[in-house]
Amino acid sequence: RHLMELAEESNALVALKAHDSYHRPFFQLARESADAISHTLDQAIDRGLVGFEHLFDRDYQPIEGTNPQKYTTRWDALCDELLPPIQEPALASRPEVIFVHACDDQGYVPTHNKAFSQALTGDYHHDLKFNRTKRLFNDRTGARAGENVEEMLLQTYKRDTGEVVHDLSVPIYVKGEHWGALRVGYVPEGR
C-alpha cells in the first residue's frame, strides 16, 4: 500500500508539473469543473436556495428498498438541479472519461452522471452499474478522494463493476471551507 501511495504521489507531481503528461488534461478538466461547482454552490447559498449548514450536513438518510444502498440528504435534490450542467459537458469533453462527479468529504455522491443515474430495476448487477447516484462511496478510493485537500489526488483502482480506471480528484471548497471533491474517472493510457 505504501509503495502504491508513493507511485500515486509521483504520478500526481508529474501531472501537475509536466504539461505533456497523460494526466494533465484530466487535471485541468477536474480543476475547472470543481471551480464551477464551488462557484455554483456559493451562489446557491447567497441566493438563499440552501443554507451553508445544510451543505455540510452529513446525516445520510437511507432510501428504503435500495440495493446497493442509497441515501438522501437535506441538499441532494439541489445538487440534482445544479450539478448536471457542469458535470455532463465535462464528461462529454474527452472520450477517455468514464465519469465526472462531485462527492462530499465522506464520499457521498449526491448526483452522478446521467449514464449512471438510470431508473432502478431491482436487478442488483444492473443497478450497481447503471444507478450509482446517491451512494456513499466510502471505500478506500472514494474516502480518500472526498477527504483530499491536496491540489490533486491520483488513484488507480478496480471499480466494483470491474473496470480499471484512473481516479483523479481535486478539492471543492464552499465559502472557503472544504466540502468534498470533484472526481474524474478515465481509462489508463494505452487502453
Order of alpha helices (4+ residues) and beta strands (2+ residues): alpha-alpha-alpha-beta-beta-alpha-alpha-beta-beta-alpha-beta-alpha-beta-beta-beta
